[in-house]
Every structure is written in structure tokens, then in C-alpha cells.
């Protein structure tokens, strides 16, 4: 089950989740097996794939990894199952279409072993298109990377840590009960935010550790799936900020306004998206929640909310452009 076994090195569990993505999954697994760190276990959780993933993984990799199939339940539930299967002192997550650079685990374990007060360490993400690794570029989130307790930074700037960037101590993963199995998307955002809220200290090491794949040519079906995924991401963020708001409601040490603003923003954004998809009832509920939790630009939001209750989609989109322009402060205004 191990890449190599050595009792002199703490075990690292590399958890890969996949859903109908065996085209790229092999590369992700190879990048995990190719780590220069000498004591890793690789776990693949198949979240209900129907594309031959089981046959591909077991046939190509055999007992070099642990493989488990489960009914489709989303990313949070898949990572949660992976954690139950994991035996490592350190946890590394990896998405099925991304790659780990060879020295990632070795360098990050070395740092964590030398700094016992640090809960997780992360590095830079590089992006690439499809199968072309000859040209990479820095992920935009790299410029926001910082060290310390990242709770306020994540609230203010959004999640700037990709799920595969950090290596995290198992102690801290267990302390926050791992990933929330109810979140299909935005599970990494929820995880890192709760980790920081629990007091975890993170350290950024300025070295590339993770390769994030951008897919060039999406089929019509893939484009539709991507749109649904974007809505799923927003739903996940609404859920996680509703959860964080209820948790922190009576915490005098936290600026609750930050959480309320984030919840309001993502709720209103989700409402507008749902309206565009024809789900007026849910759209109005989310837009109303967005207005209640974040009163910034309240007049604009109120007009959009009222209009959404009565106008069809095309007319609302046109009205929003006029209303936004009307509430826009002129550039030369003082």
C-alpha cells in the first residue's frame, strides 16, 4: 500500500478523490507515487464514477494504492471517507485532474517536523492547460499567500489556498472533525476556514508545490456541468457561512460583521444566478437573505429584489444595467 516503507519517517496519507475523471486520474496518481518522500500511502476514493475508473485504477496500479468506490455524494463526503481510510500523521489532498510536484511532501514534512507549533504548511500553485506542462504560470491566488492564523485574511480575501497546496497535521484535521460530508462543493473553503477558526497556524513557503489544470476545450455537456458546479460552489459557500455565522454568533472575540458581509454577498450572488436559471422562488429567498446580511449598496439590491419578484429574466437583466448605472458614483465625484 505504500510508495516505500520506512519507520524512520512519519507516514503521509495522500488522498485523491475522483468522479468520472479517469482521463486525468492516472497522472494525479503517478504524481503521488513519484514523491521523493520515502513514506507515503496513496488512497483513491471514487465518488460513484461510471466511466470505468474502478477497472482503470485497479488494473493499472494494483496494490500500490488503496482504492474505494462509494455512491456519489460530493467532494466533502469523498474526502471524509478518505480520512477514515488514512493512517498517516500528515494529510495531503489531491484532486483527480491536478498534480503534486515531486518534492512537495518531502519539503513540507521537513518543515513541519522542525516547527511543531505549525498546523499546516503550503506553497505556490502553478497553472497549466490540459496536457501541456511546457508552459505554466502562477495561480492568481499566490499573491495573497501569507502566514500565521489566516482566519481574518480568508474572510476578507476569500479562500486563496487550493485543497492540494497544504500538508496538514492529522491532529488538526481530527480536531475540527475533518471535511464536512454535507458539502458537495466549497469543501476546501469550509475546511481551511474552520481550521483557522480553531486556532491553527499556517506557514507559506515560497516554492511551487502544486499544478492546477485548466481544461481548454469543454464539450457542451462539460460546460453545462461547469455551470452547475459554479452554482454548487456558491451553494456550498452560503452553507458554510451560515454555519460559521451560527457558530460565531456568541463569540465576542470575532468581528461578526465580516462573516455577515460574506454571507450577504454570496447569498445575493447565488440568488441572481438562480433567477437566471429560472428558479425564481429560491432566487428571491437568497437575494433577500443577501440584502439582510449585507446592507452595502442596499438601494440597488432592493430594486433588483423587487424587480425579480415581478419581471421575467431578460427584462430584469436590462433593468439591472440601468439601475447599476444610476447608483454608480461618477468618477469625478468628491
C-alpha positions in Angstrom: 0.0 0.0 0.0 3.0 2.3 0.4 5.2 4.0 -2.1 8.1 3.0 0.1 8.0 2.0 3.7 10.3 3.4 6.3 9.7 3.6 10.0 12.2 6.5 10.3 9.8 8.9 8.6 6.3 9.8 9.7 3.6 8.4 7.4 1.9 10.8 4.9 -1.6 9.9 3.6 -2.2 11.2 0.1 -6.0 11.2 -0.5 -7.2 11.6 -4.1 -10.9 11.9 -4.9 -12.3 11.4 -8.4 -15.6 11.4 -10.2 -15.8 10.3 -13.8 -12.3 11.7 -14.5 -10.1 8.7 -15.3 -8.7 10.5 -18.3 -6.5 12.6 -15.9 -6.7 10.5 -12.7 -3.7 8.3 -13.8 -1.4 11.4 -13.9 -2.6 12.5 -10.5 -1.8 9.1 -9.0 1.6 8.9 -10.7 2.5 12.3 -9.2 1.6 11.0 -5.8 3.6 7.7 -6.3 6.5 9.7 -7.6 7.0 11.8 -4.4 10.6 11.8 -3.2 9.5 11.5 0.4 10.0 7.8 1.4 6.9 7.0 3.4 3.5 7.7 1.7 0.3 5.9 1.3 -1.9 6.7 -1.6 -5.7 6.5 -1.2 -8.1 6.9 -4.1 -11.8 7.5 -3.3 -14.1 7.0 -6.3 -17.2 9.1 -5.8 -19.5 7.0 -7.8 -17.8 7.0 -11.2 -19.5 5.3 -14.1 -16.7 5.8 -16.7 -14.6 2.7 -15.9 -12.5 4.3 -13.2 -12.5 1.2 -11.0 -11.2 -1.0 -13.7 -8.6 1.6 -14.7 -7.2 2.2 -11.2 -7.2 -1.4 -10.0 -5.8 -2.7 -13.3 -3.0 -0.1 -13.7 -1.9 0.4 -10.1 -3.0 -2.7 -8.3 -1.8 -2.9 -4.7 0.4 0.2 -4.9 -2.6 2.2 -3.5 -5.9 1.8 -1.7 -9.0 2.1 -3.8 -12.5 2.6 -2.6 -15.8 3.1 -4.6 -18.7 4.9 -2.9 -22.1 6.2 -4.0 -21.9 9.8 -5.4 -22.1 12.3 -2.6 -19.8 15.1 -3.5 -16.4 16.2 -2.6 -16.9 16.6 1.2 -18.2 13.1 1.6 -15.4 11.6 -0.6 -12.6 13.3 1.3 -14.3 12.3 4.6 -14.2 8.7 3.6 -10.5 9.1 2.5 -9.7 10.4 6.0 -11.3 7.3 7.6 -9.1 5.1 5.5 -5.9 7.1 6.2 -3.3 6.1 8.7 -0.8 9.0 8.3 0.4 11.6 10.7 0.1 14.1 7.9 -2.7 14.5 5.4 -2.3 15.6 1.8 -5.3 16.1 -0.5 -5.2 15.9 -4.3 -7.9 16.4 -6.9 -8.0 13.9 -9.7 -7.0 16.3 -12.5 -4.2 18.1 -10.7 -0.6 17.1 -9.9 1.8 17.2 -7.0 5.4 18.4 -7.7 7.9 15.7 -6.7 9.5 17.3 -3.6 6.3 18.7 -2.2 5.8 16.1 0.6 9.5 15.9 1.5 10.0 19.6 1.9 6.8 20.2 3.8 7.2 17.3 6.2 10.7 18.6 6.9 9.4 22.0 7.8 6.5 20.6 10.0 8.9 18.3 11.8 11.1 21.2 12.6 8.2 23.5 13.6 5.8 21.6 15.9 3.7 24.7 16.6 2.7 24.9 12.9 -0.5 23.1 11.9 -0.1 23.2 8.2 2.3 24.4 5.6 1.6 25.4 2.0 3.4 26.6 -1.1 2.6 28.1 -4.5 0.3 26.7 -7.2 1.2 26.8 -10.9 -1.4 26.5 -13.6 -1.3 24.7 -16.9 -3.6 23.9 -19.8 -4.8 20.3 -20.4 -1.8 18.1 -21.2 0.7 20.9 -21.9 3.2 21.1 -19.0 5.7 23.0 -21.1 4.0 26.3 -20.2 3.0 27.1 -16.7 2.0 30.3 -14.9 1.4 31.5 -11.3 -2.0 31.0 -9.9 -3.6 34.4 -9.1 -4.2 33.4 -5.5 -0.4 33.1 -4.9 -0.2 36.9 -4.4 -2.5 36.6 -1.4 -0.5 33.9 0.4 0.5 34.7 4.0 1.5 33.1 7.2 0.1 32.9 10.8 -3.5 32.5 11.7 -5.3 33.0 8.4 -8.9 33.3 9.6 -9.3 37.1 9.1 -7.3 37.0 5.8 -9.6 34.3 4.4 -12.7 36.1 5.5 -11.6 39.3 3.9 -10.0 37.9 0.7 -11.8 34.6 0.1 -10.1 31.2 0.0 -6.7 31.6 -1.5 -5.4 28.1 -0.6 -6.2 25.3 -3.1 -7.1 22.0 -1.4 -3.8 20.4 -2.6 -1.4 23.1 -1.5 -1.2 22.4 2.2 0.2 19.5 4.1 -1.7 19.3 7.4 -1.1 17.5 10.7 -3.6 14.8 11.3 -4.1 16.1 14.8 -5.6 19.3 13.5 -7.7 17.6 10.9 -9.2 15.4 13.6 -9.6 18.4 15.9 -12.1 20.0 13.5 -13.7 16.7 12.5 -12.2 16.8 9.0 -14.2 17.7 6.0 -18.0 18.4 6.2 -19.6 15.5 4.3 -22.7 17.6 3.6 -20.8 20.0 1.3 -20.7 18.8 -2.3 -18.5 21.8 -3.4 -16.6 24.5 -1.5 -15.4 21.8 0.9 -11.9 23.1 0.9 -13.1 26.6 1.7 -15.1 25.3 4.6 -12.2 23.2 5.8 -9.5 25.9 5.8 -11.8 28.4 7.4 -12.7 26.1 10.3 -9.1 25.1 10.7 -8.1 28.8 11.1 -11.0 29.5 13.4 -9.8 26.6 15.6 -6.5 28.5 16.1 -4.3 26.6 13.6 -1.2 28.4 12.5 -0.2 28.0 8.8 3.1 28.8 7.1 3.6 29.8 3.5 6.8 28.5 1.9 7.7 30.4 -1.3 8.1 27.4 -3.6 5.9 25.8 -6.2 4.3 22.6 -4.9 1.1 22.0 -6.9 0.0 22.0 -10.5 -3.6 23.1 -11.3 -5.1 22.0 -14.6 -7.2 24.3 -16.7 -9.2 22.5 -19.3 -9.1 24.1 -22.7 -11.9 22.5 -24.7 -15.0 21.6 -22.8 -17.9 19.7 -24.5 -21.4 21.1 -24.3 -22.1 18.6 -21.5 -18.9 19.6 -19.7 -19.8 23.3 -20.0 -23.2 22.6 -18.5 -21.5 20.6 -15.7 -19.2 23.5 -15.1 -22.1 25.9 -14.8 -23.8 23.6 -12.3 -20.5 23.3 -10.5 -20.3 27.1 -10.2 -23.8 27.1 -8.6 -22.8 24.3 -6.4 -19.8 26.3 -5.3 -22.0 29.2 -4.3 -24.4 27.0 -2.5 -21.5 25.5 -0.6 -20.3 28.9 0.4 -23.7 30.0 1.5 -24.0 26.9 3.6 -20.5 27.3 5.2 -21.0 31.0 6.0 -24.5 30.2 7.5 -22.7 27.6 9.6 -19.9 29.8 10.6 -22.3 32.6 11.5 -24.3 30.3 13.9 -21.0 29.1 15.4 -19.6 32.5 16.0 -22.8 34.3 16.9 -21.8 34.4 20.6 -18.0 34.6 20.2 -17.1 38.1 21.5 -13.5 37.8 20.1 -14.7 37.7 16.4 -15.8 40.5 14.2 -19.1 39.0 13.2 -19.7 41.8 10.6 -17.0 40.1 8.4 -19.0 36.9 8.3 -22.3 38.6 7.8 -20.9 40.6 4.8 -19.5 37.4 3.2 -22.8 35.6 3.8 -24.7 38.5 2.3 -22.5 38.8 -0.7 -22.6 35.1 -1.7 -26.3 34.8 -0.9 -27.2 37.7 -3.2 -24.9 36.4 -5.9 -26.4 32.9 -5.7 -29.9 34.4 -5.9 -29.1 36.3 -9.1 -27.7 33.2 -10.6 -30.7 31.1 -9.7 -33.0 33.7 -11.1 -31.1 33.5 -14.4 -31.7 29.7 -14.4 -35.4 30.2 -13.8 -35.7 29.3 -10.2 -37.5 32.4 -9.0 -38.6 31.2 -5.6 -35.2 30.2 -4.4 -33.6 33.2 -6.1 -35.8 35.6 -4.1 -35.1 33.9 -0.8 -31.3 34.1 -1.4 -31.4 37.7 -2.6 -33.5 38.7 0.4 -31.0 37.0 2.7 -28.2 38.7 1.0 -29.8 42.1 1.5 -30.5 41.4 5.2 -26.9 40.3 6.0 -25.1 42.9 3.9 -26.7 46.3 3.5 -23.9 47.6 1.3 -25.4 49.1 -1.9 -28.8 48.3 -0.3 -30.8 50.5 -2.6 -29.5 48.8 -5.7 -30.1 45.4 -4.1 -33.6 46.3 -3.0 -34.6 47.5 -6.5 -33.2 44.3 -8.0 -35.0 42.1 -5.4 -38.4 43.8 -6.0 -37.9 43.7 -9.8 -37.0 40.0 -9.6 -40.3 39.3 -8.0 -42.3 40.6 -11.0 -40.1 40.8 -14.1 -39.0 38.0 -16.4 -35.3 37.3 -16.7 -34.4 39.3 -19.9 -36.2 42.4 -18.6 -34.6 42.1 -15.2 -31.1 41.9 -16.7 -31.7 45.0 -18.7 -33.1 46.8 -15.7 -30.1 45.8 -13.6 -27.8 47.6 -16.1 -29.8 50.8 -15.8 -30.1 50.6 -12.0 -26.4 49.8 -11.6 -25.5 52.8 -13.7 -27.9 55.0 -11.8 -26.4 54.1 -8.4 -22.8 54.3 -9.7 -20.9 57.2 -8.3 -19.4 59.4 -11.0 -15.6 59.1 -11.3 -15.1 62.8 -10.7 -17.5 62.9 -7.7 -15.9 64.0 -4.5 
